[in-house]
Amino acid sequence: MPVWARFLRRVSALDLRLTPTHPDGVGGLGFLGKACVPFGALLFAVSAVTSSAIATRVLFAGAALQDFRITYAAVFVLMLGAFAGPLVVFAGTLRALKYRGYLEYGALASRYTTLFDRKWVQAADARDEDLLGTSDIQSLADLGNSDGVMTKMGALPIELNDFVAMAVPGVIPALPLVATVMSVPDILKSLLRLLT
């Protein structure tokens, strides 16, 4: 993970040309969250080793599975943190980008809506035929969409579904382990409750 963390630190030090209205919701850095998904394979491997060590103690040494819940959870969370944690280096950049976007696009929106109001609402000579063929209304809607993108901008360049796609492989090796104390239908019901 030091290589991944070092790479992200170097990328964050570059003069990045980020856009506050980029459709990925993180200024154009969304590809970094997608890059975390393959780490699920490493998470699977670590989880498999941890699960097999716990299973050996439960099945052959008479230990209780409940005694290892915190151990497994700690290993799992530490590994997730090792893979996704380095993305925190972009938190300050994204926060500054969001506020810069609010200032710049706020000023643009004020100018545009003032001109729109003057041309279409306040003008006595505005004709209905002209209004029906104008692209001004679409531009006003697009400006509103840009504000919506900035409002939803994340603090980290990773989406929840990318994080879940990285984490799910790490859970798979624990399922047979849980099956030693729970029936498979109960496990599936619990998983379905978590997903809904």
Buried (B, 14 or more C-beta within 10 A) or exposed (E): EEEBBEEBEEEBEEEEEBEBBBEBBBBBBBEBBBBBBEBBEBBBBBBBEBBEBBBEBBEEEEBEBEEBEEEBEEBBEEBBEBBBBBBBBBBEBBEEBBEBBBEEBEEEBEEBBEEBEEBBEEEEEBEEEEEEEBEBEEEBEEBEEBBEBBEEBBBBBBBEEBBEBBBEBBBBBBBBBBEEEBEEEEBEEEEEEEEE
